[in-house]
């Protein structure tokens, strides 16, 4: 394994913080911060409007469901009309939708269907925005892996800070004001994207005129032609179903029940801190076979459900969550970098949309079945199975030659995309 990993030196590193990457980083971080604040602000606003806990559930589902349903179409639109243009349109649309929602809360008590409609529009806007992240990253960064690691660190920090910031703002302002303030993050993101220079506003060169359906089919063909890519997604569908999904439902519920909400918040902060550390490690380590190294790092995720299942003390559970965060962050950077450096730029948005949809589709199923299953066999056995799934996923990934053998490549923004 010694030849498979190397630590990046400092003498020949291309600078990461170019003007365009700084702008893209600001856009992405601001958008992520808004995404992290929104569920807290919406929960408070819906409860104040008198729609109860069921209304909160409907509201959060209305925010997520359109994203999962439309992200593949967002990938087609991103490649067809240009990732940067679609992301700016998405930011503008979400600014208007969330601004209208804040105004509804400010002027009175909106009906639940009005809230759900506006939240669904925000979720649809996110589905248009997300595929562009994968497309723009390799165009703004000279070091794609380091850029992905930096963005992963940013995401981890916003996941921890966002809900806390929303909570602090709710202590001094109304939910409507917090929703309105959160809407401004889309304006900041859109302005930063508008100022980019290295990324064209429209799509790249295309051969002939294609239809929407043809673009959709081409994206699937590019996705399914790469054995290493669809194999990873199939394995992750299994892991989300039996590993991550049940752990989020049962593990988080057990932490709140056994230790209280404050301890749960600290444990989640530890998870975020571990993710930051994993991103920093991913900045430095340059494995020759990134998916092989990433698969091995997934073993660390077993500590998350295992710590809860064993009934460890709160500090030890926090350590387990932190260790798991390190492993998952490292895997995510290795995988995203592999996609962005092996897939041609003109289909990257569609391919990313397919992999994102496939990665997420089984997670809500795992979350939904965890409760009824735990009622029959108990939470602890289910958590043990979830912990073992990380080992199973690692073994499956390493057993696939296309996955373990995929080699690291470099791609600069000015270079033509590889053919396969």
Long-range contacts (C-beta under 8 A, 24 or more apart in sequence): 3-288, 4-287, 4-288, 4-289, 4-292, 4-293, 5-285, 5-286, 5-287, 5-288, 5-293, 6-285, 6-286, 6-287, 6-288, 7-284, 7-285, 7-286, 8-146, 8-283, 8-284, 8-285, 8-286, 13-143, 13-146, 14-142, 14-143, 15-142, 16-141, 16-142, 16-143, 16-146, 16-147, 16-150, 18-140, 18-141, 18-142, 18-198, 19-197, 20-139, 20-140, 20-196, 20-197, 20-198, 20-199, 21-140, 21-141, 21-147, 23-140, 23-192, 23-193, 23-195, 23-196, 24-136, 24-137, 24-140, 24-141, 24-192, 24-193, 24-196, 24-199, 25-150, 25-151, 25-154, 26-188, 26-189, 26-192, 27-87, 27-188, 27-189, 27-190, 27-192, 27-193, 28-133, 28-151, 28-154, 28-189, 29-154, 29-158, 30-185, 30-188, 30-189, 30-192, 31-91, 31-129, 31-185, 31-186, 31-189, 32-154, 32-155, 32-158, 32-159, 32-162, 33-158, 33-161, 33-162, 33-165, 33-185, 34-162, 34-182, 34-183, 34-185, 34-186, 34-189, 35-126, 35-158, 35-162, 36-158, 36-159, 36-161, 36-162, 36-163, 36-166, 37-162, 37-163, 37-165, 37-166, 37-178, 37-182, 37-185, 38-63, 38-98, 38-122, 38-166, 38-179, 38-182, 39-63, 39-163, 40-162, 40-163, 40-166, 40-167, 40-170, 41-166, 41-169, 41-170, 41-175, 41-178, 41-179, 41-182, 42-119, 42-179, 44-170, 44-175, 44-178, 45-105, 45-175, 45-176, 45-178, 45-179, 46-112, 46-115, 48-105, 48-174, 48-175, 49-105, 49-109, 49-110, 49-115, 50-109, 51-112, 51-115, 55-112, 55-115, 58-112, 58-116, 59-112, 59-115, 59-116, 59-119, 62-115, 62-116, 62-117, 62-119, 62-120, 62-123, 63-119, 63-120, 63-122, 63-123, 64-123, 65-120, 65-123, 66-120, 66-121, 66-123, 66-124, 66-126, 66-127, 67-123, 67-124, 67-126, 67-127, 67-130, 68-127, 68-357, 68-360, 68-361, 68-364, 69-127, 70-123, 70-124, 70-127, 70-128, 71-127, 71-130, 71-131, 71-353, 71-356, 71-357, 72-216, 72-219, 72-350, 72-353, 72-354, 72-357, 73-127, 73-216, 73-353, 74-127, 74-128, 74-129, 74-130, 74-131, 74-349, 74-353, 75-131, 75-219, 75-349, 75-350, 75-351, 75-352, 75-353, 75-354, 76-212, 76-215, 76-216, 76-219, 76-349, 76-350, 76-353, 77-128, 78-128, 78-131, 78-132, 78-135, 78-349, 78-350, 78-353, 79-131, 79-135, 79-203, 79-215, 79-219, 79-346, 79-347, 79-348, 79-349, 79-350, 80-203, 80-210, 80-212, 80-215, 81-202, 81-203, 82-200, 82-201, 82-202, 82-203, 83-131, 83-132, 83-135, 83-136, 83-199, 83-349, 84-132, 84-136, 84-193, 84-196, 84-199, 84-200, 84-201, 85-201, 85-202, 86-128, 86-129, 86-131, 86-132, 87-128, 87-129, 87-132, 87-133, 87-136, 87-189, 87-190, 87-193, 88-190, 88-193, 88-194, 89-128, 90-125, 90-126, 90-128, 90-129, 90-132, 91-125, 91-129, 91-186, 91-187, 91-189, 91-190, 91-193, 92-186, 92-190, 93-121, 93-125, 93-128, 94-121, 94-122, 94-125, 94-126, 94-129, 94-183, 94-186, 95-183, 95-184, 95-186, 95-187, 95-190, 97-121, 97-122, 97-125, 98-122, 98-179, 98-180, 98-182, 98-183, 98-186, 99-180, 99-183, 101-179, 101-183, 102-176, 102-177, 102-179, 102-180, 102-183, 103-176, 103-180, 105-174, 105-175, 105-176, 105-179, 106-174, 106-176, 106-177, 106-180, 130-352, 130-353, 130-356, 131-349, 131-350, 131-352, 131-353, 131-356, 132-349, 133-352, 134-336, 134-339, 134-340, 134-348, 134-349, 134-351, 134-352, 135-345, 135-348, 135-349, 135-352, 136-196, 136-199, 137-336, 137-340, 138-340, 138-341, 138-345, 138-348, 138-411, 138-413, 139-198, 139-199, 139-345, 139-413, 140-196, 140-198, 140-199, 140-413, 141-413, 142-412, 142-413, 144-337, 144-340, 144-341, 144-410, 144-411, 145-282, 145-283, 145-286, 145-290, 145-333, 145-337, 145-408, 146-283, 148-282, 148-332, 148-333, 148-336, 148-337, 148-340, 149-279, 149-280, 149-282, 149-283, 149-333, 150-279, 150-283, 152-275, 152-278, 152-279, 152-282, 152-329, 152-332, 152-333, 153-275, 153-276, 153-279, 153-280, 153-329, 155-275, 156-272, 156-273, 156-275, 156-276, 156-279, 156-325, 156-329, 157-272, 157-276, 159-272, 159-275, 160-268, 160-269, 160-272, 160-273, 164-265, 198-413, 203-346, 204-345, 204-346, 205-346, 206-346, 215-350, 216-350, 218-347, 218-350, 219-347, 219-350, 219-351, 219-353, 219-354, 220-350, 220-354, 222-343, 222-344, 222-347, 222-350, 222-351, 223-350, 223-351, 223-354, 223-355, 225-420, 226-342, 226-343, 226-402, 226-420, 227-400, 227-402, 228-291, 228-338, 228-400, 228-402, 228-403, 228-406, 229-339, 229-343, 229-351, 229-355, 230-358, 231-397, 231-400, 231-402, 231-403, 232-291, 232-335, 232-355, 232-397, 232-403, 233-354, 233-355, 233-358, 233-359, 234-358, 235-393, 235-396, 235-397, 236-358, 236-359, 236-393, 237-358, 237-359, 237-361, 237-362, 238-362, 238-389, 238-392, 238-393, 238-396, 239-389, 239-390, 239-392, 239-393, 240-359, 240-360, 240-361, 240-362, 240-363, 240-365, 240-366, 241-362, 241-363, 241-365, 241-366, 242-366, 242-385, 242-386, 242-389, 243-301, 243-305, 243-366, 243-386, 243-387, 243-389, 243-390, 243-393, 244-363, 244-366, 244-386, 245-362, 245-363, 245-364, 245-365, 245-366, 245-367, 245-368, 245-369, 245-370, 246-305, 246-366, 246-367, 246-369, 246-370, 246-373, 246-374, 246-382, 246-383, 246-385, 246-386, 247-304, 247-305, 247-308, 247-383, 247-386, 248-363, 248-367, 249-366, 249-367, 249-370, 249-371, 250-305, 250-308, 250-370, 250-371, 250-374, 250-379, 250-382, 250-383, 250-386, 251-304, 251-305, 251-308, 251-383, 251-386, 254-308, 254-379, 255-308, 255-317, 259-314, 259-317, 263-314, 266-314, 266-318, 267-314, 267-317, 267-318, 267-321, 268-321, 270-318, 270-319, 270-321, 270-322, 270-325, 271-304, 271-321, 271-322, 271-324, 271-325, 272-325, 273-322, 273-325, 274-321, 274-322, 274-323, 274-324, 274-325, 274-326, 274-329, 275-325, 275-326, 275-328, 275-329, 276-325, 276-329, 277-322, 277-325, 277-326, 277-329, 278-325, 278-326, 278-327, 278-328, 278-329, 278-330, 278-333, 279-329, 279-330, 279-333, 281-326, 281-330, 282-329, 282-330, 282-333, 282-334, 285-330, 286-408, 287-334, 287-408, 288-407, 288-408, 289-404, 289-405, 289-406, 289-407, 289-408, 290-334, 290-335, 290-337, 290-338, 290-406, 290-408, 291-334, 291-335, 291-338, 291-397, 291-403, 291-404, 291-406, 292-398, 292-403, 292-404, 292-405, 292-406, 293-330, 293-334, 294-330, 294-331, 294-333, 294-334, 294-335, 295-331, 295-393, 295-394, 295-397, 295-398, 295-403, 295-404, 296-394, 296-398, 297-326, 297-327, 297-328, 297-330, 297-331, 297-334, 298-327, 298-328, 298-331, 298-390, 298-393, 298-394, 298-397, 299-327, 299-390, 299-391, 299-394, 300-324, 300-326, 300-327, 300-328, 301-327, 301-328, 301-390, 302-387, 302-388, 302-390, 302-391, 304-387, 305-383, 305-384, 305-386, 305-387, 306-383, 306-384, 306-387, 308-383, 309-379, 309-380, 309-383, 309-384, 309-387, 337-408, 338-406, 338-408, 340-411, 341-408, 341-409, 341-410, 341-411, 341-418, 342-406, 342-409, 342-418, 342-420, 343-417, 344-417, 344-418, 344-419, 345-417, 346-417
